[in-house]
Amino acid sequence: RRCVQSDIVERGSSAQLAEAVLRVTHMRLDRECVGSLENLEPFTRITNLYVQHNQIERIEGLSTLRHLSFLTLAHNRINHVSNLRDLPLRFLDLSHNAIDHIDE
């Protein structure tokens, strides 16, 4: 599991921070009042993304996460499931959403 070291963020150069971002494989954004999935493009190595207990209404912004195998979107506001077909997911949690449509 790779985490951005706090000392790099606090005193490191922008090049060091950019390199650290590129190594991130796990991202936890659960319970952070996230309303949409956006600006994830730099995190190309993410394998695990936790975004449960937020206010997400649409599944979008994940197409660049080509290594994403674990995604939890439980306890959000999703009612339409789409944009997941091309992701290499092995685990997906959409529980506790008001889903009424799933794209084929």
Sequence and secondary structure as in RCSB ss.txt:
>XXXX:A:sequence
RRCVQSDIVERGSSAQLAEAVLRVTHMRLDRECVGSLENLEPFTRITNLYVQHNQIERIEGLSTLRHLSFLTLAH
NRINHVSNLRDLPLRFLDLSHNAIDHIDE
>XXXX:A:secstr
     HHHHHH  HHHHHHHHHH  EEE TTS   S  S TT TT  EEE  SS   B  S TT TT  EEE  S
S   EE S TTS  SEEE  SS   EE  
